Amino acid sequence: MILWIVVGAVVVVALFVWAMYNGLVKTNVRVEEAWSDITVQMKRRLDLIPNLVSSVKGYAKHEASVLEKVAAERAGAISGGGSVQETAAAENALTGALKSVFAVAESNPDLKANQNFLQLQEELVDTEDKIQASRRFYNGAVRELNTKVQMFPTNIFANMLGFKKREFFEVENQAEVEKPVSVDF
């Protein structure tokens, strides 16, 4: 009788550990998938930027510094850094540079009416929306994984099995992001 109780207890503990491990793996895979979604959308944006810059160049020759900044920030975003924080910083800088291009477009009626520019602007806005959605999905998956890695009793097994907390994809300076773009001529 005692042997059956011990075997039953071992089976219950094994099932519990198995379920926790599978839950951690599932959550970790969700984080990786979410990060992949972010990188796909950022790549799409990086591919659209040269077309946008080309369409703006002809109309805003006097705004070469704005276009150079976009090109420089794009290069920085392409090289990235690898970590979530470095990638977020590069992407935030690129977003700010793109806001400057759109501000230049607002001040140039011919460019605002250009069909090619309007289409590119629409695609970039759509891509920015997708990046934001991907960031929210990533941060939700990271929150779920971090919660599991920190909560008892999962934290014991998570640490033994090598599951670690992940970084959130955050805006470095929220006030800077919300600040309107200034354009001086």
C-alpha positions, 0 to 999 in steps of 0.5 A: 500500500505504501509503495502505491502511495509513493508511486502515486506521489512521484507520478503527481510530482512528475506531472506537475513538473512536466506541466510547468516545464511545458508552460514555460517552453510555450511562453518562451516560444511565444516571446520569441515569436513576438520578437520575430514579428517586431523584426519583420515589421521593422525590416518592412519599415527599413525597406520603405524608407529609401523610397520615401526619402527618394520621393521627398528629395525632389520636393525638399532639396533645402531639407537635406539635413532632415533626409540625411538624419533619416538615412543615418538613423536607418543605418543605425536601426539596420546595424541595431545592437542585438539587445532589446534595449539597443534595438528599442533605442535605434527604432525610437530614433528612427521614428523621430527622424521619420516624424521630421520627414512628415513635418517637412511634407506638411509644409510642402503642398506639392509633396503633400499632393504627390501620389507616390509620397502619399502611398509611401506615407500610408504604408509607413503609417500602417507599418508603424501601427503594426510595429506598435501592435507587435511591441504590445504582443511582445511585451504581453508575452514577456510579462507572462514569461517573467511572471512565471519565472518569478512566481512560486513554485514555477520560479524554482524549476524555471531557474533550474531549467535555465529560463530567465526574465526577458526585457520589455521593449520600452520607449526610453523617454516617453516625454521625448516621444510625445513632444511635437516635432519642430521644423525650422526653415 
